[in-house]
Amino acid sequence: MTSVVFFGTLLHAPLFEVVAGRSLDGRPVHLPGETVMEAADGAYPVLVPGAGVDGLLVELDDAALARIDFYEACFEYVRHSVDVFVDGEPVTTQVWRPKGASTAGTSAWDISGWSATWGAISVEAAREVMRQFGSTPPEEVGARFWMIRSRAQSYLSARNWRRAGLVGSGFGLEAVDVQEHRFPYTKFFAAEEMRARFRRFDGGWSAPVERAMWRTSDAVTVLPYDPRRDAILLVEQARFGVLAHGDAFPWLLEPIAGMIDAGETAEQAGRREAMEEAGLDLGALHFVAKYYPSPGGIAQVLTSYVGIADLPETAQSIGGSLAEDEDIQSHVVPYDKAVALYEGGDLADAASVVSFQWLMLNRDRLRAAG
């Protein structure tokens, strides 16, 4: 057995259980000469010089220790020796610290506040992380942790989504019997396979059905509209899905779009993406719809907006995130020409069609409001 000290996020018992594969129990300890602060660049704690911090001393077997070592290595943390006090007596044990320097912010870190905001998301993200234990290098998992955490937020958001249910059977998860759930591929996107039975409308149960699905995080789209100029902005970029489908023209005209990062709302993500892709500081965002773009095989929800913007006369600027290999060109399109694009099929993705139809219905109201 190896004794280690926990002072941070793994004091959240549900997270510890997913990561270690066992329950959390230990003895209170005091780590002198240090305190715990929230990191300057994220919602996680770092140890810095201070008056001392309380933690938990836990005895781990080799299996649990290997699991936690993997999880911590995803964030470039390794074990170091440390002296603590247990019942007033000094004890040499170990604690995980970052390989490099870590910068503290100005706020004290506390487990209850962190758990309220990040606990459930972190537990769900840890499930995906730990499914890769023993098969994927931790640095590879860590490099895409932001996407893993976004997927976790998307999953929890879907679990909490309550639609009006004015028509339909009202069936919920109680009418599904999931017999097997496999995860054959996990990278930036993830593939999953399920075998499940469903309650039939006649009261019986279906035969087991096997399906594969593509999982990504939820995303937002924004169609910028300038009511004064009566014009929209579309962005153009190459799309791998269109290319893989055999389309001879894999560049699409679309609204601004992007993934919703963990901790963001759809509106916050839309405003951020508008600045990144087109340099636009949006005004009011008008909600269009929240919907599954292809529910038969893609686990994702889109939230679409029409955003009020002060558009230039013309725009063929190049934007996008170099870190994400984006090459995006903006086009300002007068409304009448946009109608021609819509009717001619040049708006070929779901978000463009849904958002522009909303604009067609609400254009007069937006122009009257200025």
Steps between C-alpha positions, in 0.01 A plus 500: 500500500612858427388801702417819308344834588204655321421870535324584171236379259536132594356585841171503307396145587310417177801612292741300714287188461501525119874565483625259768240230454431492875336713767669797665603454863799615697633703793511879532849645460658843506753608236712781651660787311256491210147604417267429211387762248300487181729485196531813290408315179225264606259361756747279685712544813873557537721488807688822580700613804271577789396432857401139435215301351289208620464189288428130515759221535388194304657154476490370141574159356698470177190483277343819637837678501559416133157635407558828684853532360351474150228757573746748651748444215231617257551845658880458531495432874742255664552378857744673736595427859356733760497525881161531669364480853259222597353540850783743569773259396722555191458245219677484163258422221434603138298758313443572131655821370532644148818422308550867421419823674137576574365849546242572767220748455371735766216283633520239771389157381242301690357159423135589565495793257689302236269200542187710453624637166729230363434183697245329275682604180832375637352164601351446155824611331698263722291207376625568147856559620514176698355294215834572331710381793744238376440568131581867433798708614391749767653796314275420202194493724603823669548681168133456421363527853324824413294304246441216745368749755282668238351162413434441868314829531300416187399162643383652828317777316307241299412310818351820644320613181124490551296563187132598518376157387171629358482206259654154526522189713678662791748210508820570692804304609278258689383373160855412389699191594867561412663158484848602386686827448841490327755771425714381208648837403576813702697789356391860435165342411384168640314200360271294721308177444187399690267206516163584652132406511225761483143497627270460201192712451284187538640444851751227420876518456700517181762242413855613591617766255869577436603845386819706474505874560742789473543710815627854508422793728200728464551799274359844427432677171449871442375659178607868519239741362530876451144644487626841389690361203254210460781251455628181661849365551592146398830324556655261249728209588585146394306229685629145545151356531405643164826376349455149641144491366633536146384856438688657208500838681600445864508874585173613657342835574380491861415710803777555753525182709706333769509262792364611837790472744442362848393784727356703211141566410390476138474879481851551639640250251318671213645839585849353537480318167373813322810686611735209415358421157393841372620766742140591587384646830135394495206691637175325597480126441160372390435136585406292196486140619665226703505170314669173411645543147505127422363297794525161331877487528649821646490572874496880490265791559528828309375833632449757225471878519464796268736766631465872437825643361639810334630345179742666258406567139690193390710245684731237369723496804681188611437379854492194722725345760844398374528260795194316365623511137208721400509695173180704482391767254213737577244622247252783550189415295208737435167353609358463146809310389480287814146403399640389165767296681232336712269425210786379282633257757825682579402494869552128542544436873219469755595807705506726194158384387341519846652838583425664167140379507468660844644823358253493211215479752638771733688735267236775494483506880878523532522781244222695670686474832805653334 
